[in-house]
Amino acid sequence: MSSETPESPLQPTLGERAIDTATDVSRTITEVSDGLRAAADRLSDAIASSRRPGGALATVSAVTREAPLASLFVAFLLGVAVARRR
């Protein structure tokens, strides 16, 4: 009697399992990459719309140009407040 058990044709070999795993990882990376690309596009659109006249970034930019030291002070206080919360 032989101690070797013949491989069942229904079970995948080690190479097939490695290929399946690599394919799954490749699909996952592609999905994550597509999601990040879509998020970056939405963020770019939001920034572009905020930079239009009357938008939040346009207002902050104008205030910073007019009073740079005051803006720096406000940014510093905001940074201290955020750092203290942690």
C-alpha positions in Angstrom: 0.0 0.0 0.0 1.4 3.4 -1.0 1.6 6.2 1.6 1.2 8.9 -1.1 -2.3 10.1 -1.6 -3.1 11.1 -5.2 -4.2 14.7 -5.7 -7.8 15.1 -6.3 -8.5 16.9 -9.6 -11.0 19.2 -7.7 -8.3 20.7 -5.4 -6.2 23.5 -6.9 -2.5 23.2 -6.9 -0.2 25.5 -5.1 0.6 27.4 -8.3 -3.1 27.9 -9.1 -3.8 29.1 -5.6 -0.9 31.6 -5.9 -2.2 32.9 -9.2 -5.7 33.2 -7.7 -4.3 35.2 -4.8 -2.3 37.4 -7.0 -5.3 38.1 -9.2 -7.4 39.0 -6.1 -4.7 41.3 -4.9 -4.5 42.9 -8.3 -8.2 43.5 -8.4 -8.2 44.9 -4.9 -5.4 47.3 -5.7 -7.2 48.4 -8.9 -10.4 49.1 -6.9 -8.6 51.0 -4.2 -6.7 53.0 -6.9 -9.9 53.9 -8.7 -11.5 54.9 -5.4 -8.5 57.2 -4.5 -8.6 58.7 -8.0 -12.3 59.5 -7.7 -11.8 61.0 -4.2 -8.9 63.1 -5.5 -11.0 64.3 -8.4 -13.8 65.3 -6.0 -11.4 67.1 -3.8 -9.9 69.0 -6.7 -13.4 70.0 -7.8 -14.2 71.2 -4.3 -11.0 73.3 -4.1 -11.6 74.8 -7.5 -15.1 75.8 -6.6 -14.0 77.2 -3.3 -11.3 79.4 -5.0 -14.0 81.1 -7.1 -14.8 84.7 -6.0 -16.9 84.6 -2.9 -15.7 81.1 -2.0 -14.1 80.2 1.3 -10.6 79.9 0.0 -10.9 83.1 -2.0 -11.9 84.9 1.2 -9.1 83.4 3.3 -6.6 84.2 0.5 -7.8 87.9 0.4 -7.7 88.3 4.2 -4.2 86.7 4.3 -2.9 89.2 1.7 -4.4 92.1 3.6 -3.2 91.1 7.1 -0.5 88.5 7.0 0.6 88.8 10.6 -2.9 88.6 12.0 -3.6 85.5 9.7 -0.4 83.9 11.0 -1.5 84.5 14.6 -4.9 83.0 14.0 -3.3 80.0 12.3 -1.0 79.6 15.3 -3.8 79.7 17.8 -5.8 77.2 15.7 -2.8 74.9 15.7 -2.4 75.2 19.5 -6.1 74.5 20.0 -5.9 71.4 17.8 -2.7 70.1 19.5 -4.2 70.5 23.0 -7.2 68.4 22.1 -5.0 65.5 21.5 
